[in-house]
Amino acid sequence: MELVLDVLGSAATKREAKSYLSRFRSEKPKHVQTRPSSTQNSAIGVNLGNLYLPVRAIDQSPRFSQGHNKRQPVDDKPGPLHTALVKIRDPQSIDESTLQQVALTLVQLSRLGMSSVVVVDCGSDDNKSKSDYRRLATEQADRVAAAVEHHDVQGARRLDSIFETSAIAGGLLSTVKVRSGIRVSNRNLLRTPLRKGKIPVVAPVAFTSSTQALVLIPADEAILALTRDFAGLRPQLVPDADPRAVANYFDMTQNEVSLDRVILLDPLGGIPAPSKIHQSHVFVNLEQEYESITSELSRPLADEAETHSPPRDGAVRSFTYSPPSSKLGDASLDFGNGNQHHAGSITQRTEHQISAENRTHMKNLRLLHDTLAILPPSSSGLLTTPETAANLERSQHPLRRPHVTASWDQHSGQSHGNRPHDLPAPLVAAPGVGTRRQRNPLIHNLLTDKPVFSSSLPSERTQKTIGAAGQSHAIVPATFIKRGMPVTMIPDPRIQPWRPPTAANPAIQLSDPRIDLSRLILLIEDSFGRKLDVQHYLSRISDRIAGIIIAGEYEGGALLTWETPTPKVTHPQVEMTASMVPYLDKFAVLKRSQGAGGVADIVFTAMVRTCFPEGVCWRSRRDNPVNKWYFERARGTWKIPESNWTMFWTTEGVQGGKETGVFGDYEAVCRGVEPSWADKKGVID
């Protein structure tokens, strides 16, 4: 029952449930029956007696036939085994009850279709010998295996002889991740227990190829060696090897195991967000944010106090721009100069200048970066604490700050709920009300391939909780990581902030060579399911474009404009450029990318945190199914009277029900924008 509740609580939408079932449901081989079985006889309600019993003489007689046999061959070959690679750091510090619950979560993942391979990381200490650490690693691997066996009859199996290390390891640069001196030497020893439903628990020890001595290896290198093996990367490829043989090898290995998740259970939790005290990054798009987050984590200790101070109004919050070129693949496939891989500024700082916690966070981020660079784009990483993975019940009722999106009745003009800017300063308690059990991020991620909280939600919605002892901590200290996609913002708001157009600074045009107009139109039409009146649209937004956001290869995007309110609302004494309103004109995601990959979150986060951190407005039809998603991310909404539009905004301090001020400008713009669809159905709104 507990597993069912976790599943139902995590599968938030039918689309997510359908996606999970299509990917992780067990494929049973289909056998062709030439005669009705006894169960079929009873099902049709007719007792056929011995009519269809097999006759040995007929079955064993030779058969002669001409032409093609119409019976289709049955493919009994099982599909790839969906697998998660799990690293538990510092398992010796985890108490037994927590470890038991972590093991239960791993068993639940296995029952839901994702097997786990666990690697224990006992760290290193100069005060202990290597033999002591080998013994400690073996003991902790046995401890984890015993915890799994307590919850599952299939049990677990400790493996400590699957790696081999060679002298080449000392001669390779640290940036070489596709090949290494550490490799999986016995693939069958790893795959056999997986096929039997067991959970392999691996101690990071290896045999040397020259002396067959048992040595301790870094747990991160063990994770990378397993990743390479599951991805089908050979340790050495012969230059004159038969291409067909190489292709067959890749197909064979990739059809055996599909490594879908890399999960790190670390007592420190997710990657910290410097601009959010006591909170972690919810989602990291490696293609876009890897270098900037690494640079943040590598700041010297003296800068940490400044780093954790609240950001100034309008500042970019844990979201930075990177050009659309892919840094990820090039860095991971670099066999040569290693000094161009990770952020170069880190090498210029001494290790003691960076806090021990940040060094651990950097190692975790680098490990996920290097593993996901080898795996398909659909694979993802998750970084959280053992306590969160154990989904332990909270012993105390948390103190929490309610966040209710502002909305106003279209007739009375009264607000519904508390507006964010009207919330009291102290956090409020919820005495006498049971705390709803938080979602297990591992189970939730398996079912949805998403973080527990959306990265594009306002910060108030994921506000920190404060326990009875007064200690602050993140609601769910977990970071969801994907290789992701580059984000292109035209113009770059870091270099050229988005400001109303002037004679000296005219608006960009869609004829800009940086914009692929045909792909942009295709994106809009595919997302909305309607044909665009291109000429009318280009004419309407001419000299009004504030900027364009493009995710990946036009998988998602947003087009924002500067709109002028109608004269009845605009103050005559204010110049036109001063009253121009930033307006989200088009927000589009390709249908094949909707609900997956976080494309919408990436685009929306870029818009509200980088391009228009001070606020933006937009409108949507009242019956638009996306409105629920908009409502969760907006700071206020308004059902525009005598129209079919709902207005949204992200601007703080906007009060509804007034015909003047910012709210009046927003309403006037949302009323006045003329649709540009070829079917001309916009007039009904």
C-alpha positions, 0 to 999 in steps of 0.5 A, a space after each residue: 500500500 505504501 508503494 501504491 501511495 507513493 506512485 499515486 502521489 507522484 504521478 501528477 498527470 495522465 501524460 506522466 503516467 502514460 510516459 512511465 508505463 510506455 517506458 517501464 512496463 514489463 514486456 512479456 513474450 507473446 506465444 502463438 497458440 495454434 489451438 484453443 487452450 482449456 481456459 479459452 474453451 471455458 471462456 467462450 462457454 462451450 465444453 469442447 471436451 477432448 476435441 482439441 487435445 494434442 495428438 502425438 502422431 500428428 504433432 510428430 509427423 513431418 510437415 510439407 508446405 509450399 510457399 511462405 509460412 504465415 506464422 510470424 516468428 515470436 521475439 522472446 528476447 527481453 528488452 533492455 533492463 532499465 537501471 539506476 546507478 546509485 552512489 552512497 557517500 559516507 555510508 558509515 555515517 548513516 544510522 541503521 533506520 535511515 539505511 533500512 528506509 533507503 534500501 526500501 526505496 531501492 527495492 521499490 524502484 526495482 518493483 517499479 521497473 528500474 533496477 539499481 547498482 549501488 556503489 559505496 563511497 567511504 571517502 578517504 582519510 590520511 590517518 587511515 591506511 589503504 587496507 583499513 579503507 578496503 576493509 571499511 568499504 567491504 563492510 559497508 557494502 555488506 551492510 547495504 546488501 543486508 538492508 536490501 535483503 531485509 526488504 526483498 526476497 530477491 536480495 542483493 549481492 556484493 561485488 568487489 572483483 569486477 574492476 581492473 586497473 592498469 598502469 595507464 591510469 597514471 598517465 591519463 589526464 583527469 579530463 579524459 572520461 571516455 577511456 580510463 585505466 579503470 574498467 569493468 573486467 567481468 561484465 557477466 558478473 554484474 549483469 547476471 544478478 541484475 537479470 535475476 532481480 538482485 541489486 548489486 552492491 559494489 565496493 570500489 576496489 579493483 585488481 591490478 592487471 600486472 600483479 592481480 593485487 587488490 587496491 582501493 579506487 576512487 568511488 567516482 572512477 568506479 561510477 564512471 567505469 560502470 557508466 562507460 560499460 553500460 553505455 557500450 564504450 569499449 576500453 580500447 578500440 582497434 583502428 582497423 576493427 570491422 565497423 559492423 562488428 563495432 556496431 553490433 557490439 554497441 547494439 548488443 550492450 545497449 540492448 542489454 542495459 539502459 542506464 536511465 539515472 545516476 543518483 548520488 546520495 550525499 549527506 550534503 544534499 543538492 547543489 546549493 544556490 548561492 542566491 537562495 539561502 539554505 536552498 538547493 538548485 531544483 534543476 540544472 541544465 548542464 549545457 547552460 549552467 555548468 560553468 556558471 555554477 562551478 564558478 559560484 562553488 569555487 569562490 574563496 571562503 572570503 566571498 561566501 558571505 557576499 555570495 549568500 546575501 539576497 540578490 538585488 532587485 533585477 539581478 540574475 538569480 542562479 540563471 545565466 546565459 550561455 551561447 548555443 554551442 555545445 560545451 558538454 560533448 566536446 569537453 567529455 570527448 577531449 583526449 588531449 589538453 585537459 586545461 580547457 575542460 572545467 572552468 579555468 578560473 578554478 585552477 587558479 585558486 588553491 584548494 584551501 580557499 574553497 570550503 570543504 563542502 563546496 569541494 564536495 559539491 563540485 565533485 558531485 556536479 563534475 561526476 554527474 556532468 561526466 557521466 551524463 555526457 556519455 549517456 543518451 540525452 534522455 538519461 538524468 541525474 539526481 542528487 539528494 540526501 540519504 534522509 530524503 531518499 529514505 522519505 523519513 516522516 518529519 517528527 515536528 510540524 514545520 512552520 511554513 509560509 503560505 503562498 497564494 497567487 493573487 487573483 481578483 473577482 472581475 466584478 467586485 474587484 476584491 482579492 481572492 487569497 493573500 497576495 505575496 507582497 501582503 504576506 506577514 514577515 514571520 512564518 506562520 505555524 499550522 498547529 493541529 494539522 498533520 503534515 503531508 508526507 513529502 514526496 520521495 524524489 527518487 520515486 517521483 523522478 522515476 515516474 515523471 523524469 522531473 524534479 519534485 518542484 518545478 524550477 520555474 516556480 516563484 521562490 515563495 512556493 518553495 520557501 524554506 521550512 523552519 523546524 521547532 528547533 529553529 533550524 532552517 533547511 530546504 523543503 526537499 534538498 534535491 537537485 535534478 540534473 540533465 544534459 539539457 540544451 543550450 538557451 539562446 537569448 537575442 539580444 543577450 540581456 547581460 550585454 544589452 538589457 531589454 529596454 523599450 526601443 528608441 531612435 538610438 536603440 531600435 528594436 530587433 527584427 525577425 529578419 535578424 540573421 541570428 533568428 531562423 524565421 521559418 523554424 520559429 514559425 513552425 515552432 509556434 504553429 506546432 505548439 498552438 496547433 493553428 496556422 499563423 497569418 505570417 504577414 499580419 503577425 510580422 506587421 503587428 510586432 514590427 518595431 516592437 520586439 523586446 527579445 526572443 528566447 530559443 531553447 535547443 534547436 527551436 524545441 521551445 521559445 518565447 517572443 516578447 514585445 513592448 506594447 503600448 496601453 490604450 490612451 484611456 489608461 495611459 497617463 498623458 503626462 508620461 512619455 510613450 516609452 516610459 509606459 510601454 509594457 513588457 508583454 509575452 506575445 508567444 510562448 511555444 513548445 513543440 508537441 513532442 517536447 511538451 511535458 518532457 525535458 523541462 523545455 517549458 521550465 527552461 524558457 520560462 525561467 530565462 524570461 522571468 529571471 534573466 530577461 524581465 526579472 522586474 515582471 512581465 504580463 501575458 494573456 491566455 484564453 480562459 479555457 486554455 488547459 495550460 492556465 493551471 501551469 501559468 497560474 502556479 508561476 504567476 504572481 497575479 491573475 485577472 479574468 478580464 471582464 467582457 472577454 474570453 481572456 485571463 491575464 497573468 503577471 509576474 510583477 510584484 506589488 501589482 494591485 488589481 481592480 484599478 484602471 490606472 497604474 501598472 495594473 491598468 496598463 496590463 489590462 489595456 494591453 491584454 485587451 488590445 493585442 490583436 490575434 494573428 491567426 489565419 483562421 481569424 477565430 481570434 475575434 470571438 475572444 
